[in-house]
Amino acid sequence: MADLLHPGHPLVHAATDLVLEAHRSKLKQGAVLVDPNDDGIEPRVLFMIDHSVRESSGDSQTVASRRLQFVEIDQHGKAINAGWAPHLDLQPIDDYDQSLVQDVITAHWVANNLDALALNHASTHLVPEHYEEVKKRRERQVDKILAAVNERLVKEINHWSDRYIKLSEDVAAGKQPRVQPEMARRRVEELTARLEQRKKELESMRSVVSSSPVVIGGALVIPQGLLAGRKGETNFSPDAEARSRVEQIAMKAVMDVETGFGHDVKDVSAEKCGWDVTARPPKVDGKLLEDRHIEVKGRAKGQSTITVSRNEIIYGLNQSDKFILAIVIVDGEEHEGPYYIKEPFGQEPDFGVASINYDLSDLLSRGVAPEKTL
């Protein structure tokens, strides 16, 4: 489930609960899926992990935020964050293809208590990040509400305090005001008590606690490259190696351009956050500008299409103005571009579509020089 709504949104909680209750047993059984966008030959196990952050006031079980997290583990026991919704890019394996990888399915490492490794990785890396995000969001929310409450109630308290002083002076002067000083004093006490109560409520809202993560499902992921090799498509591995070189040249070209702009550049392709390069512009007049999230696509000269996964399209739609699709045309050791395209995707793919092939010439016709996106 992608975070199309805010992770703490009640609709996300409700939808997650319904899915888990209806299909928890199926999730536990596991599955064998194919990654059509992976040209490699290394299988991996994908775990779906449920993690919640709760309000900590008293015995409250109120969920402040609930999130599905994903961890991948390879056959060497290395665990990584698999991103927000990697399962959206995967496809069911058919019976024939499954027979080709039966040795992988029954391999000892697949049943080697990998869920414990997944939970350990989630507890060390993903859970703290989720907790801190919710904690900071709650603190900002509480501070904003507290400021508004203080402004309103303190203004009322000051008003009735002034009334009390004025009414007391009138009574001392022998006047008989319509409102007695005692009523004004009680009003001050009531408002002061209400202010203290609201402060206590808001402070309790500020505090949240992290629940223990729970594995709710898993899948063995077979890369398309492994299936191709088992089918005797011997040209697949060299092609994969060539594609890797093209991608490296494209990544370097984009990172060099962004660095030349004075941006703080980071390669986040291994973090599977939905884009390949994060470029952070320098502050302007002491203010932070928005990061640039760049998805890099390198293509060998002469190719006519670009394949974009479902997740990459969704990330692009969700990131809006931050997202840039960068295309680099590679010819041997030389390259053309990069060409930058803002808002490259018009709509989310239909359900069940793992990737879409876009016409390269059409995308390039909308591309501009990187400096024009500043």
FENURCOR-V316409 format. One record per helix or strand of 3 or more residues. SS is the DSSP state (a for helix, b for strand). FROM is the first residue (numbers start at 1). TO is the last residue. Records with the same first field share a line. If there is no record, write none. Layout:
BEGIN
SS: FROM-TO, FROM-TO
END
This chain:
BEGIN
a: 10-29, 86-89, 95-100, 102-105, 108-111, 114-172, 181-206, 224-230, 235-260, 269-271, 310-322, 360-365, 370-373
b: 32-35, 44-55, 63-74, 79-81, 90-92, 208-210, 214-223, 264-267, 277-280, 292-300, 305-309, 323-331, 334-342, 355-359
END
